[in-house]
């Protein structure tokens, strides 16, 4: 199911590089900056992050929510 969030068919290979490559161009810089902040100083109360992907298989934008 996760692969469909990134516009990939079930048989597609998926790794961290694939995920980064699917980030919508308008969101890429902000997501990378926010992830670096989270890694450097993990929030005591967790985090949430929303961003768009640009599906590799079909080019359709999709919203992804991530929390930790």
PDB file of N, CA, C and O in Angstrom:
ATOM      1  N   UNK A   1       0.817  -1.201   0.000  1.00  0.00           N
ATOM      2  CA  UNK A   1       0.000   0.000   0.000  1.00  0.00           C
ATOM      3  C   UNK A   1       0.855   1.257   0.000  1.00  0.00           C
ATOM      4  O   UNK A   1       0.513   2.216  -0.692  1.00  0.00           O
ATOM      5  N   UNK A   2       1.940   1.291   0.740  1.00  0.00           N
ATOM      6  CA  UNK A   2       2.776   2.489   0.807  1.00  0.00           C
ATOM      7  C   UNK A   2       3.271   2.902  -0.570  1.00  0.00           C
ATOM      8  O   UNK A   2       3.398   4.095  -0.848  1.00  0.00           O
ATOM      9  N   UNK A   3       3.547   1.950  -1.423  1.00  0.00           N
ATOM     10  CA  UNK A   3       4.051   2.285  -2.754  1.00  0.00           C
ATOM     11  C   UNK A   3       3.044   3.115  -3.535  1.00  0.00           C
ATOM     12  O   UNK A   3       3.432   3.972  -4.330  1.00  0.00           O
ATOM     13  N   UNK A   4       1.767   2.874  -3.320  1.00  0.00           N
ATOM     14  CA  UNK A   4       0.753   3.638  -4.044  1.00  0.00           C
ATOM     15  C   UNK A   4       0.776   5.116  -3.644  1.00  0.00           C
ATOM     16  O   UNK A   4       0.389   5.970  -4.442  1.00  0.00           O
ATOM     17  N   UNK A   5       1.223   5.435  -2.421  1.00  0.00           N
ATOM     18  CA  UNK A   5       1.348   6.829  -2.001  1.00  0.00           C
ATOM     19  C   UNK A   5       2.381   7.582  -2.836  1.00  0.00           C
ATOM     20  O   UNK A   5       2.345   8.808  -2.934  1.00  0.00           O
ATOM     21  N   UNK A   6       3.283   6.838  -3.423  1.00  0.00           N
ATOM     22  CA  UNK A   6       4.358   7.434  -4.197  1.00  0.00           C
ATOM     23  C   UNK A   6       4.184   7.191  -5.699  1.00  0.00           C
ATOM     24  O   UNK A   6       5.107   7.423  -6.480  1.00  0.00           O
ATOM     25  N   UNK A   7       3.001   6.726  -6.094  1.00  0.00           N
ATOM     26  CA  UNK A   7       2.696   6.519  -7.501  1.00  0.00           C
ATOM     27  C   UNK A   7       3.434   5.351  -8.113  1.00  0.00           C
ATOM     28  O   UNK A   7       3.684   5.330  -9.318  1.00  0.00           O
ATOM     29  N   UNK A   8       3.787   4.369  -7.281  1.00  0.00           N
ATOM     30  CA  UNK A   8       4.545   3.215  -7.752  1.00  0.00           C
ATOM     31  C   UNK A   8       3.679   1.969  -7.794  1.00  0.00           C
ATOM     32  O   UNK A   8       2.804   1.806  -6.944  1.00  0.00           O
ATOM     33  N   UNK A   9       3.897   1.094  -8.750  1.00  0.00           N
ATOM     34  CA  UNK A   9       3.168  -0.176  -8.778  1.00  0.00           C
ATOM     35  C   UNK A   9       3.696  -1.113  -7.697  1.00  0.00           C
ATOM     36  O   UNK A   9       4.816  -0.927  -7.221  1.00  0.00           O
ATOM     37  N   UNK A  10       2.916  -2.115  -7.300  1.00  0.00           N
ATOM     38  CA  UNK A  10       3.311  -3.027  -6.222  1.00  0.00           C
ATOM     39  C   UNK A  10       4.656  -3.716  -6.442  1.00  0.00           C
ATOM     40  O   UNK A  10       5.367  -4.001  -5.479  1.00  0.00           O
ATOM     41  N   UNK A  11       5.007  -3.984  -7.685  1.00  0.00           N
ATOM     42  CA  UNK A  11       6.249  -4.721  -7.953  1.00  0.00           C
ATOM     43  C   UNK A  11       7.491  -3.815  -7.993  1.00  0.00           C
ATOM     44  O   UNK A  11       8.606  -4.317  -8.135  1.00  0.00           O
ATOM     45  N   UNK A  12       7.319  -2.505  -7.872  1.00  0.00           N
ATOM     46  CA  UNK A  12       8.444  -1.568  -7.950  1.00  0.00           C
ATOM     47  C   UNK A  12       9.350  -1.686  -6.732  1.00  0.00           C
ATOM     48  O   UNK A  12       8.891  -1.953  -5.621  1.00  0.00           O
ATOM     49  N   UNK A  13      10.638  -1.483  -6.960  1.00  0.00           N
ATOM     50  CA  UNK A  13      11.595  -1.400  -5.865  1.00  0.00           C
ATOM     51  C   UNK A  13      11.407  -0.052  -5.178  1.00  0.00           C
ATOM     52  O   UNK A  13      11.155   0.957  -5.836  1.00  0.00           O
ATOM     53  N   UNK A  14      11.529  -0.040  -3.854  1.00  0.00           N
ATOM     54  CA  UNK A  14      11.364   1.214  -3.124  1.00  0.00           C
ATOM     55  C   UNK A  14      12.392   1.273  -2.019  1.00  0.00           C
ATOM     56  O   UNK A  14      12.490   0.362  -1.197  1.00  0.00           O
ATOM     57  N   UNK A  15      13.162   2.352  -2.002  1.00  0.00           N
ATOM     58  CA  UNK A  15      14.140   2.562  -0.951  1.00  0.00           C
ATOM     59  C   UNK A  15      14.119   4.044  -0.573  1.00  0.00           C
ATOM     60  O   UNK A  15      13.308   4.810  -1.093  1.00  0.00           O
ATOM     61  N   UNK A  16      15.004   4.441   0.326  1.00  0.00           N
ATOM     62  CA  UNK A  16      15.011   5.827   0.793  1.00  0.00           C
ATOM     63  C   UNK A  16      15.242   6.808  -0.359  1.00  0.00           C
ATOM     64  O   UNK A  16      14.622   7.870  -0.398  1.00  0.00           O
ATOM     65  N   UNK A  17      16.114   6.467  -1.278  1.00  0.00           N
ATOM     66  CA  UNK A  17      16.394   7.337  -2.417  1.00  0.00           C
ATOM     67  C   UNK A  17      15.136   7.539  -3.267  1.00  0.00           C
ATOM     68  O   UNK A  17      14.874   8.642  -3.746  1.00  0.00           O
ATOM     69  N   UNK A  18      14.368   6.473  -3.447  1.00  0.00           N
ATOM     70  CA  UNK A  18      13.121   6.572  -4.209  1.00  0.00           C
ATOM     71  C   UNK A  18      12.168   7.544  -3.538  1.00  0.00           C
ATOM     72  O   UNK A  18      11.550   8.377  -4.201  1.00  0.00           O
ATOM     73  N   UNK A  19      12.051   7.437  -2.221  1.00  0.00           N
ATOM     74  CA  UNK A  19      11.157   8.343  -1.483  1.00  0.00           C
ATOM     75  C   UNK A  19      11.596   9.791  -1.679  1.00  0.00           C
ATOM     76  O   UNK A  19      10.768  10.647  -1.991  1.00  0.00           O
ATOM     77  N   UNK A  20      12.879  10.076  -1.503  1.00  0.00           N
ATOM     78  CA  UNK A  20      13.369  11.449  -1.671  1.00  0.00           C
ATOM     79  C   UNK A  20      13.144  11.934  -3.099  1.00  0.00           C
ATOM     80  O   UNK A  20      12.824  13.103  -3.310  1.00  0.00           O
ATOM     81  N   UNK A  21      13.307  11.057  -4.072  1.00  0.00           N
ATOM     82  CA  UNK A  21      13.132  11.443  -5.473  1.00  0.00           C
ATOM     83  C   UNK A  21      11.678  11.754  -5.823  1.00  0.00           C
ATOM     84  O   UNK A  21      11.411  12.437  -6.812  1.00  0.00           O
ATOM     85  N   UNK A  22      10.743  11.261  -5.022  1.00  0.00           N
ATOM     86  CA  UNK A  22       9.334  11.523  -5.309  1.00  0.00           C
ATOM     87  C   UNK A  22       8.827  12.801  -4.650  1.00  0.00           C
ATOM     88  O   UNK A  22       7.694  13.207  -4.909  1.00  0.00           O
ATOM     89  N   UNK A  23       9.630  13.446  -3.808  1.00  0.00           N
ATOM     90  CA  UNK A  23       9.167  14.681  -3.182  1.00  0.00           C
ATOM     91  C   UNK A  23       8.813  15.710  -4.252  1.00  0.00           C
ATOM     92  O   UNK A  23       9.550  15.907  -5.218  1.00  0.00           O
ATOM     93  N   UNK A  24       7.686  16.348  -4.057  1.00  0.00           N
ATOM     94  CA  UNK A  24       7.256  17.396  -4.982  1.00  0.00           C
ATOM     95  C   UNK A  24       8.336  18.489  -4.989  1.00  0.00           C
ATOM     96  O   UNK A  24       8.817  18.871  -3.922  1.00  0.00           O
ATOM     97  N   UNK A  25       8.720  18.989  -6.145  1.00  0.00           N
ATOM     98  CA  UNK A  25       9.785  19.992  -6.220  1.00  0.00           C
ATOM     99  C   UNK A  25       9.557  21.213  -5.324  1.00  0.00           C
ATOM    100  O   UNK A  25      10.512  21.770  -4.782  1.00  0.00           O
ATOM    101  N   UNK A  26       8.303  21.629  -5.165  1.00  0.00           N
ATOM    102  CA  UNK A  26       8.014  22.797  -4.327  1.00  0.00           C
ATOM    103  C   UNK A  26       8.156  22.510  -2.844  1.00  0.00           C
ATOM    104  O   UNK A  26       8.260  23.447  -2.052  1.00  0.00           O
ATOM    105  N   UNK A  27       8.165  21.242  -2.440  1.00  0.00           N
ATOM    106  CA  UNK A  27       8.246  20.869  -1.025  1.00  0.00           C
ATOM    107  C   UNK A  27       9.614  20.330  -0.628  1.00  0.00           C
ATOM    108  O   UNK A  27       9.918  20.231   0.561  1.00  0.00           O
ATOM    109  N   UNK A  28      10.428  19.986  -1.592  1.00  0.00           N
ATOM    110  CA  UNK A  28      11.692  19.279  -1.330  1.00  0.00           C
ATOM    111  C   UNK A  28      12.592  20.017  -0.334  1.00  0.00           C
ATOM    112  O   UNK A  28      13.031  19.420   0.649  1.00  0.00           O
ATOM    113  N   UNK A  29      12.871  21.281  -0.565  1.00  0.00           N
ATOM    114  CA  UNK A  29      13.783  22.024   0.309  1.00  0.00           C
ATOM    115  C   UNK A  29      13.254  22.102   1.747  1.00  0.00           C
ATOM    116  O   UNK A  29      14.003  21.887   2.700  1.00  0.00           O
ATOM    117  N   UNK A  30      11.973  22.410   1.893  1.00  0.00           N
ATOM    118  CA  UNK A  30      11.388  22.526   3.228  1.00  0.00           C
ATOM    119  C   UNK A  30      11.378  21.202   3.975  1.00  0.00           C
ATOM    120  O   UNK A  30      11.654  21.171   5.175  1.00  0.00           O
ATOM    121  N   UNK A  31      11.069  20.117   3.296  1.00  0.00           N
ATOM    122  CA  UNK A  31      11.057  18.797   3.933  1.00  0.00           C
ATOM    123  C   UNK A  31      12.476  18.414   4.368  1.00  0.00           C
ATOM    124  O   UNK A  31      12.679  17.920   5.477  1.00  0.00           O
ATOM    125  N   UNK A  32      13.431  18.641   3.506  1.00  0.00           N
ATOM    126  CA  UNK A  32      14.808  18.295   3.854  1.00  0.00           C
ATOM    127  C   UNK A  32      15.288  19.129   5.047  1.00  0.00           C
ATOM    128  O   UNK A  32      15.957  18.606   5.938  1.00  0.00           O
ATOM    129  N   UNK A  33      14.951  20.415   5.068  1.00  0.00           N
ATOM    130  CA  UNK A  33      15.323  21.278   6.187  1.00  0.00           C
ATOM    131  C   UNK A  33      14.661  20.795   7.487  1.00  0.00           C
ATOM    132  O   UNK A  33      15.315  20.704   8.526  1.00  0.00           O
ATOM    133  N   UNK A  34      13.372  20.491   7.418  1.00  0.00           N
ATOM    134  CA  UNK A  34      12.640  20.050   8.617  1.00  0.00           C
ATOM    135  C   UNK A  34      13.168  18.711   9.125  1.00  0.00           C
ATOM    136  O   UNK A  34      13.313  18.532  10.334  1.00  0.00           O
ATOM    137  N   UNK A  35      13.457  17.774   8.237  1.00  0.00           N
ATOM    138  CA  UNK A  35      13.998  16.481   8.656  1.00  0.00           C
ATOM    139  C   UNK A  35      15.356  16.657   9.335  1.00  0.00           C
ATOM    140  O   UNK A  35      15.648  15.977  10.319  1.00  0.00           O
ATOM    141  N   UNK A  36      16.177  17.554   8.826  1.00  0.00           N
ATOM    142  CA  UNK A  36      17.471  17.831   9.451  1.00  0.00           C
ATOM    143  C   UNK A  36      17.277  18.401  10.858  1.00  0.00           C
ATOM    144  O   UNK A  36      17.995  18.021  11.783  1.00  0.00           O
ATOM    145  N   UNK A  37      16.308  19.311  11.026  1.00  0.00           N
ATOM    146  CA  UNK A  37      15.996  19.855  12.349  1.00  0.00           C
ATOM    147  C   UNK A  37      15.576  18.751  13.304  1.00  0.00           C
ATOM    148  O   UNK A  37      16.024  18.712  14.450  1.00  0.00           O
ATOM    149  N   UNK A  38      14.722  17.862  12.840  1.00  0.00           N
ATOM    150  CA  UNK A  38      14.229  16.767  13.678  1.00  0.00           C
ATOM    151  C   UNK A  38      15.380  15.851  14.088  1.00  0.00           C
ATOM    152  O   UNK A  38      15.441  15.403  15.232  1.00  0.00           O
ATOM    153  N   UNK A  39      16.278  15.577  13.168  1.00  0.00           N
ATOM    154  CA  UNK A  39      17.425  14.705  13.467  1.00  0.00           C
ATOM    155  C   UNK A  39      18.368  15.388  14.462  1.00  0.00           C
ATOM    156  O   UNK A  39      18.841  14.757  15.407  1.00  0.00           O
ATOM    157  N   UNK A  40      18.638  16.678  14.245  1.00  0.00           N
ATOM    158  CA  UNK A  40      19.572  17.410  15.104  1.00  0.00           C
ATOM    159  C   UNK A  40      19.025  17.614  16.512  1.00  0.00           C
ATOM    160  O   UNK A  40      19.754  17.459  17.492  1.00  0.00           O
ATOM    161  N   UNK A  41      17.741  17.961  16.614  1.00  0.00           N
ATOM    162  CA  UNK A  41      17.118  18.244  17.905  1.00  0.00           C
ATOM    163  C   UNK A  41      15.738  17.600  17.924  1.00  0.00           C
ATOM    164  O   UNK A  41      14.738  18.258  17.635  1.00  0.00           O
ATOM    165  N   UNK A  42      15.682  16.313  18.265  1.00  0.00           N
ATOM    166  CA  UNK A  42      14.382  15.639  18.281  1.00  0.00           C
ATOM    167  C   UNK A  42      13.426  16.311  19.273  1.00  0.00           C
ATOM    168  O   UNK A  42      13.780  16.489  20.439  1.00  0.00           O
ATOM    169  N   UNK A  43      12.239  16.681  18.835  1.00  0.00           N
ATOM    170  CA  UNK A  43      11.260  17.313  19.729  1.00  0.00           C
ATOM    171  C   UNK A  43      10.827  16.346  20.830  1.00  0.00           C
ATOM    172  O   UNK A  43      10.632  15.156  20.582  1.00  0.00           O
ATOM    173  N   UNK A  44      10.678  16.867  22.046  1.00  0.00           N
ATOM    174  CA  UNK A  44      10.243  16.037  23.176  1.00  0.00           C
ATOM    175  C   UNK A  44       8.836  15.495  22.992  1.00  0.00           C
ATOM    176  O   UNK A  44       8.517  14.405  23.465  1.00  0.00           O
ATOM    177  N   UNK A  45       7.995  16.258  22.303  1.00  0.00           N
ATOM    178  CA  UNK A  45       6.597  15.862  22.149  1.00  0.00           C
ATOM    179  C   UNK A  45       6.300  15.264  20.772  1.00  0.00           C
ATOM    180  O   UNK A  45       5.144  15.222  20.350  1.00  0.00           O
ATOM    181  N   UNK A  46       7.334  14.803  20.076  1.00  0.00           N
ATOM    182  CA  UNK A  46       7.146  14.194  18.764  1.00  0.00           C
ATOM    183  C   UNK A  46       7.136  15.246  17.664  1.00  0.00           C
ATOM    184  O   UNK A  46       7.429  16.416  17.911  1.00  0.00           O
ATOM    185  N   UNK A  47       6.805  14.834  16.476  1.00  0.00           N
ATOM    186  CA  UNK A  47       6.776  15.748  15.343  1.00  0.00           C
ATOM    187  C   UNK A  47       5.714  15.300  14.358  1.00  0.00           C
ATOM    188  O   UNK A  47       5.247  14.161  14.390  1.00  0.00           O
ATOM    189  N   UNK A  48       5.351  16.209  13.496  1.00  0.00           N
ATOM    190  CA  UNK A  48       4.502  15.864  12.364  1.00  0.00           C
ATOM    191  C   UNK A  48       5.034  16.609  11.146  1.00  0.00           C
ATOM    192  O   UNK A  48       5.623  17.684  11.262  1.00  0.00           O
ATOM    193  N   UNK A  49       4.819  16.029  10.008  1.00  0.00           N
ATOM    194  CA  UNK A  49       5.336  16.578   8.769  1.00  0.00           C
ATOM    195  C   UNK A  49       4.371  16.219   7.655  1.00  0.00           C
ATOM    196  O   UNK A  49       3.973  15.061   7.524  1.00  0.00           O
ATOM    197  N   UNK A  50       3.995  17.193   6.862  1.00  0.00           N
ATOM    198  CA  UNK A  50       3.138  16.949   5.698  1.00  0.00           C
ATOM    199  C   UNK A  50       3.862  17.447   4.462  1.00  0.00           C
ATOM    200  O   UNK A  50       4.498  18.501   4.482  1.00  0.00           O
ATOM    201  N   UNK A  51       3.760  16.686   3.397  1.00  0.00           N
ATOM    202  CA  UNK A  51       4.396  17.078   2.148  1.00  0.00           C
ATOM    203  C   UNK A  51       3.711  16.372   0.993  1.00  0.00           C
ATOM    204  O   UNK A  51       2.940  15.430   1.178  1.00  0.00           O
ATOM    205  N   UNK A  52       4.013  16.852  -0.196  1.00  0.00           N
ATOM    206  CA  UNK A  52       3.458  16.249  -1.401  1.00  0.00           C
ATOM    207  C   UNK A  52       4.509  15.373  -2.068  1.00  0.00           C
ATOM    208  O   UNK A  52       5.709  15.633  -1.991  1.00  0.00           O
ATOM    209  N   UNK A  53       4.026  14.342  -2.714  1.00  0.00           N
ATOM    210  CA  UNK A  53       4.889  13.562  -3.582  1.00  0.00           C
ATOM    211  C   UNK A  53       4.448  13.833  -5.013  1.00  0.00           C
ATOM    212  O   UNK A  53       3.306  14.218  -5.266  1.00  0.00           O
ATOM    213  N   UNK A  54       5.357  13.628  -5.925  1.00  0.00           N
ATOM    214  CA  UNK A  54       5.033  13.688  -7.349  1.00  0.00           C
ATOM    215  C   UNK A  54       5.247  12.266  -7.851  1.00  0.00           C
ATOM    216  O   UNK A  54       6.373  11.872  -8.156  1.00  0.00           O
ATOM    217  N   UNK A  55       4.183  11.508  -7.935  1.00  0.00           N
ATOM    218  CA  UNK A  55       4.258  10.086  -8.248  1.00  0.00           C
ATOM    219  C   UNK A  55       5.183   9.767  -9.403  1.00  0.00           C
ATOM    220  O   UNK A  55       5.030  10.306 -10.499  1.00  0.00           O
ATOM    221  N   UNK A  56       6.140   8.895  -9.159  1.00  0.00           N
ATOM    222  CA  UNK A  56       7.086   8.512 -10.201  1.00  0.00           C
ATOM    223  C   UNK A  56       6.410   7.776 -11.343  1.00  0.00           C
ATOM    224  O   UNK A  56       6.785   7.934 -12.505  1.00  0.00           O
ATOM    225  N   UNK A  57       5.420   6.978 -11.009  1.00  0.00           N
ATOM    226  CA  UNK A  57       4.755   6.206 -12.047  1.00  0.00           C
ATOM    227  C   UNK A  57       3.740   6.987 -12.851  1.00  0.00           C
ATOM    228  O   UNK A  57       3.544   6.723 -14.037  1.00  0.00           O
ATOM    229  N   UNK A  58       3.082   7.967 -12.201  1.00  0.00           N
ATOM    230  CA  UNK A  58       1.996   8.661 -12.894  1.00  0.00           C
ATOM    231  C   UNK A  58       2.066  10.185 -12.803  1.00  0.00           C
ATOM    232  O   UNK A  58       1.261  10.869 -13.435  1.00  0.00           O
ATOM    233  N   UNK A  59       3.003  10.731 -12.038  1.00  0.00           N
ATOM    234  CA  UNK A  59       3.174  12.180 -11.936  1.00  0.00           C
ATOM    235  C   UNK A  59       2.128  12.903 -11.108  1.00  0.00           C
ATOM    236  O   UNK A  59       2.198  14.124 -10.972  1.00  0.00           O
ATOM    237  N   UNK A  60       1.155  12.182 -10.548  1.00  0.00           N
ATOM    238  CA  UNK A  60       0.095  12.818  -9.768  1.00  0.00           C
ATOM    239  C   UNK A  60       0.616  13.225  -8.389  1.00  0.00           C
ATOM    240  O   UNK A  60       1.324  12.454  -7.740  1.00  0.00           O
ATOM    241  N   UNK A  61       0.266  14.440  -7.939  1.00  0.00           N
ATOM    242  CA  UNK A  61       0.654  14.830  -6.579  1.00  0.00           C
ATOM    243  C   UNK A  61      -0.229  14.125  -5.549  1.00  0.00           C
ATOM    244  O   UNK A  61      -1.426  13.930  -5.757  1.00  0.00           O
ATOM    245  N   UNK A  62       0.398  13.752  -4.439  1.00  0.00           N
ATOM    246  CA  UNK A  62      -0.313  13.130  -3.327  1.00  0.00           C
ATOM    247  C   UNK A  62       0.214  13.737  -2.031  1.00  0.00           C
ATOM    248  O   UNK A  62       1.405  14.031  -1.920  1.00  0.00           O
ATOM    249  N   UNK A  63      -0.664  13.926  -1.055  1.00  0.00           N
ATOM    250  CA  UNK A  63      -0.258  14.445   0.248  1.00  0.00           C
ATOM    251  C   UNK A  63       0.113  13.280   1.151  1.00  0.00           C
ATOM    252  O   UNK A  63      -0.589  12.270   1.214  1.00  0.00           O
ATOM    253  N   UNK A  64       1.231  13.442   1.846  1.00  0.00           N
ATOM    254  CA  UNK A  64       1.712  12.451   2.802  1.00  0.00           C
ATOM    255  C   UNK A  64       1.798  13.107   4.165  1.00  0.00           C
ATOM    256  O   UNK A  64       2.300  14.226   4.274  1.00  0.00           O
ATOM    257  N   UNK A  65       1.327  12.447   5.202  1.00  0.00           N
ATOM    258  CA  UNK A  65       1.481  12.906   6.568  1.00  0.00           C
ATOM    259  C   UNK A  65       2.378  11.932   7.304  1.00  0.00           C
ATOM    260  O   UNK A  65       2.224  10.716   7.188  1.00  0.00           O
ATOM    261  N   UNK A  66       3.315  12.476   8.063  1.00  0.00           N
ATOM    262  CA  UNK A  66       4.250  11.626   8.788  1.00  0.00           C
ATOM    263  C   UNK A  66       4.367  12.158  10.210  1.00  0.00           C
ATOM    264  O   UNK A  66       4.485  13.366  10.416  1.00  0.00           O
ATOM    265  N   UNK A  67       4.336  11.277  11.169  1.00  0.00           N
ATOM    266  CA  UNK A  67       4.462  11.670  12.571  1.00  0.00           C
ATOM    267  C   UNK A  67       5.394  10.715  13.283  1.00  0.00           C
ATOM    268  O   UNK A  67       5.546   9.554  12.905  1.00  0.00           O
ATOM    269  N   UNK A  68       5.999  11.229  14.301  1.00  0.00           N
ATOM    270  CA  UNK A  68       6.918  10.386  15.067  1.00  0.00           C
ATOM    271  C   UNK A  68       7.025  10.816  16.489  1.00  0.00           C
ATOM    272  O   UNK A  68       7.760  10.206  17.265  1.00  0.00           O
TER     273      UNK A  68
END
